[in-house]
Amino acid sequence: MNLDKEDNKVKILALNGLLGYGYSEKAFENALKGEIAVIGVDAGSTDAGPFYLGAGKSFTSRSAVKRDVEIALPVALNRKIPFIIGTAGGAGADVHVDWVKEIIEEIAREKKLHFKIAVIRTEISKEYLKTKLREGKVKSLGGPPLTEEEIDKSVRLVSQIGATPYLKALEGNPDVILAGRSCDTAIYAAIPLKMGYDPGLVWHAAKIIECGAMAAEPGTAGDCMMADIHEDYFILEPPNPIRKTNPIKVAAHSLYEQPNPYYIYEPEGMMDLTQSKYEQYTERSVKVSGSRYVKADRPTIKIEGVKKIGYRVIAMGAIRTRLMIENIDTILEQIREHIKDVLKKIKPEEYILNFRVYGKNGVLGEIEPVKDLSHELFIIIDVIGKTPDIARTVCAVSRSSLLHFDYKGRKTTAGNIAFPYSPSDIEMGEVYVFNVYHVVEVDDLAETSRIEFINVGG
């Protein structure tokens, strides 16, 4: 693929919203009818929570990831289209990058493929972050100020890179780029930026297609999306004929994961969408113009880190007795006191006990505005213990107490709650929380990245 700007447009293709979510092969074939500058796919997110960064595991299955790659990779190589994967393995740490790299190498062996891959690692050391903290270059994103103590508690730390490391990797002319934690947009923005297209249009187009066909109708993260970037506008069109898009769907996607739909920040700068214009172009496509890009005075990179706080065990069950439903708050509070009384050897600070009551306020908790009682409740007993045994013990006693609790007015001695599963108590394993979610000022937007070039199948 010639990455010099020659024509008046460049086409970028997103396989889907997340590697392993699947995509229509027909849609992929349709997208290939034109000249494509890059095939990209985001492979991770913090949406699934902190566990996967801490445990070093993926939240998508190996077979699903392999399926998505083995369809697209041979086509990309045959047509000399750069294939870019960002936030490898779900969380983008070194262990996740290695996991996806092994899958790619396996496909190469099976299909006898030969290519050059650039691996961008974005995991950082604790000492790097401590140095930034001492220099006063760390800023919180809404949480408490960072301390060296919290940095030391972190299991892993990753930097969410922008387009700059991708641009550096492209200097080595790789066929494939596999990156660690990354801004989703950077996956798609790097090549159009290298070709000289307007940064405002490039970043905005990348922002919309990074979720696959979510901005289409019907929307889904499990399908392809295309953007044709021109000199002063871009066109969005889903290659799957069962989908189309419209200005409202496209404009609404600016709200996705953003506190402000008009100003969207990336490490390199800010998208200014205040003057963006959305127009129906064809029945299935939308034209976007007016998007601007403002370069950052002080480039920053977000750092994500997690620490382990214990082990989780849950039990789930349903209640359909009206009297118990009416008194559930009092009942659960009395059960909490009972737990403290019968488990005196376990210190209160050694466990966290939550009752999630769905049908009452399981989603919003105390801020739930609807106070009407449901005819049934579904309760999750959620225990985090300092050790697996503490978690098992507290959950078991909580479950048995709820099952047999003799609340006022109760007429039966049978169980209060119906359990849908046996065993009733389910061990969820280690529990992690984000303890680093901060931005650092950097001198070089590639300083947290390590780039390695590998010849696969050579």
Secondary structure in CASP SS format (residue, H / E / C, confidence):
PFRMAT SS
TARGET T0000
AUTHOR 0000-0000-0000
METHOD secondary structure of the structure
MODEL  1
M C 1.00
N C 1.00
L C 1.00
D C 1.00
K C 1.00
E C 1.00
D C 1.00
N C 1.00
K E 1.00
V E 1.00
K E 1.00
I E 1.00
L E 1.00
A E 1.00
L C 1.00
N C 1.00
G C 1.00
L C 1.00
L C 1.00
G C 1.00
Y C 1.00
G C 1.00
Y C 1.00
S C 1.00
E H 1.00
K H 1.00
A H 1.00
F H 1.00
E H 1.00
N H 1.00
A H 1.00
L C 1.00
K C 1.00
G C 1.00
E C 1.00
I C 1.00
A C 1.00
V E 1.00
I E 1.00
G E 1.00
V E 1.00
D E 1.00
A E 1.00
G E 1.00
S C 1.00
T C 1.00
D C 1.00
A C 1.00
G C 1.00
P C 1.00
F H 1.00
Y H 1.00
L H 1.00
G H 1.00
A H 1.00
G C 1.00
K C 1.00
S C 1.00
F C 1.00
T C 1.00
S C 1.00
R H 1.00
S H 1.00
A H 1.00
V H 1.00
K H 1.00
R H 1.00
D H 1.00
V H 1.00
E H 1.00
I H 1.00
A H 1.00
L H 1.00
P H 1.00
V H 1.00
A H 1.00
L H 1.00
N H 1.00
R C 1.00
K C 1.00
I C 1.00
P C 1.00
F E 1.00
I E 1.00
I E 1.00
G E 1.00
T E 1.00
A E 1.00
G E 1.00
G E 1.00
A C 1.00
G C 1.00
A C 1.00
D H 1.00
V H 1.00
H H 1.00
V H 1.00
D H 1.00
W H 1.00
V H 1.00
K H 1.00
E H 1.00
I H 1.00
I H 1.00
E H 1.00
E H 1.00
I H 1.00
A H 1.00
R H 1.00
E H 1.00
K H 1.00
K C 1.00
L C 1.00
H C 1.00
F E 1.00
K E 1.00
I E 1.00
A E 1.00
V E 1.00
I E 1.00
R E 1.00
T C 1.00
E E 1.00
I C 1.00
S C 1.00
K H 1.00
E H 1.00
Y H 1.00
L H 1.00
K H 1.00
T H 1.00
K H 1.00
L H 1.00
R H 1.00
E C 1.00
G C 1.00
K C 1.00
V E 1.00
K E 1.00
S E 1.00
L C 1.00
G C 1.00
G C 1.00
P C 1.00
P C 1.00
L C 1.00
T C 1.00
E H 1.00
E H 1.00
E H 1.00
I H 1.00
D H 1.00
K H 1.00
S C 1.00
V C 1.00
R E 1.00
L E 1.00
V E 1.00
S E 1.00
Q E 1.00
I E 1.00
G C 1.00
A C 1.00
T H 1.00
P H 1.00
Y H 1.00
L H 1.00
K H 1.00
A H 1.00
L H 1.00
E C 1.00
G C 1.00
N C 1.00
P C 1.00
D C 1.00
V E 1.00
I E 1.00
L E 1.00
A E 1.00
G C 1.00
R C 1.00
S E 1.00
C C 1.00
D H 1.00
T H 1.00
A H 1.00
I H 1.00
Y H 1.00
A H 1.00
A H 1.00
I H 1.00
P H 1.00
L H 1.00
K H 1.00
M C 1.00
G C 1.00
Y C 1.00
D C 1.00
P H 1.00
G H 1.00
L H 1.00
V H 1.00
W H 1.00
H H 1.00
A H 1.00
A H 1.00
K H 1.00
I H 1.00
I H 1.00
E C 1.00
C C 1.00
G C 1.00
A E 1.00
M C 1.00
A C 1.00
A C 1.00
E E 1.00
P C 1.00
G C 1.00
T E 1.00
A C 1.00
G C 1.00
D C 1.00
C C 1.00
M E 1.00
M E 1.00
A E 1.00
D E 1.00
I E 1.00
H E 1.00
E C 1.00
D C 1.00
Y C 1.00
F E 1.00
I E 1.00
L E 1.00
E E 1.00
P C 1.00
P C 1.00
N C 1.00
P C 1.00
I C 1.00
R C 1.00
K E 1.00
T C 1.00
N C 1.00
P H 1.00
I H 1.00
K H 1.00
V H 1.00
A H 1.00
A H 1.00
H H 1.00
S H 1.00
L H 1.00
Y C 1.00
E C 1.00
Q C 1.00
P C 1.00
N C 1.00
P C 1.00
Y C 1.00
Y E 1.00
I E 1.00
Y E 1.00
E E 1.00
P C 1.00
E C 1.00
G E 1.00
M E 1.00
M E 1.00
D E 1.00
L C 1.00
T C 1.00
Q C 1.00
S C 1.00
K E 1.00
Y E 1.00
E E 1.00
Q E 1.00
Y C 1.00
T C 1.00
E C 1.00
R C 1.00
S C 1.00
V E 1.00
K E 1.00
V E 1.00
S E 1.00
G C 1.00
S C 1.00
R E 1.00
Y E 1.00
V E 1.00
K E 1.00
A C 1.00
D C 1.00
R C 1.00
P C 1.00
T E 1.00
I E 1.00
K E 1.00
I E 1.00
E E 1.00
G E 1.00
V E 1.00
K E 1.00
K E 1.00
I E 1.00
G E 1.00
Y E 1.00
R E 1.00
V E 1.00
I E 1.00
A E 1.00
M E 1.00
G E 1.00
A E 1.00
I E 1.00
R C 1.00
T C 1.00
R H 1.00
L H 1.00
M H 1.00
I H 1.00
E H 1.00
N C 1.00
I H 1.00
D H 1.00
T H 1.00
I H 1.00
L H 1.00
E H 1.00
Q H 1.00
I H 1.00
R H 1.00
E H 1.00
H H 1.00
I H 1.00
K H 1.00
D H 1.00
V H 1.00
L C 1.00
K C 1.00
K C 1.00
I C 1.00
K C 1.00
P H 1.00
E H 1.00
E H 1.00
Y E 1.00
I E 1.00
L E 1.00
N E 1.00
F E 1.00
R E 1.00
V E 1.00
Y E 1.00
G C 1.00
K C 1.00
N C 1.00
G C 1.00
V C 1.00
L C 1.00
G H 1.00
E H 1.00
I H 1.00
E C 1.00
P C 1.00
V C 1.00
K C 1.00
D C 1.00
L C 1.00
S C 1.00
H C 1.00
E C 1.00
L E 1.00
F E 1.00
I E 1.00
I E 1.00
I E 1.00
D E 1.00
V E 1.00
I E 1.00
G E 1.00
K C 1.00
T C 1.00
P H 1.00
D H 1.00
I H 1.00
A H 1.00
R H 1.00
T H 1.00
V H 1.00
C H 1.00
A H 1.00
V H 1.00
S H 1.00
R H 1.00
S H 1.00
S H 1.00
L H 1.00
L H 1.00
H H 1.00
F C 1.00
D C 1.00
Y C 1.00
K C 1.00
G C 1.00
R C 1.00
K C 1.00
T C 1.00
T C 1.00
A C 1.00
G C 1.00
N C 1.00
I C 1.00
A E 1.00
F C 1.00
P C 1.00
Y C 1.00
S C 1.00
P C 1.00
S C 1.00
D E 1.00
I E 1.00
E E 1.00
M E 1.00
G E 1.00
E E 1.00
V E 1.00
Y E 1.00
V E 1.00
F E 1.00
N E 1.00
V E 1.00
Y E 1.00
H E 1.00
V E 1.00
V E 1.00
E E 1.00
V C 1.00
D C 1.00
D C 1.00
L C 1.00
A C 1.00
E C 1.00
T C 1.00
S C 1.00
R E 1.00
I E 1.00
E E 1.00
F E 1.00
I E 1.00
N E 1.00
V E 1.00
G C 1.00
G C 1.00
END
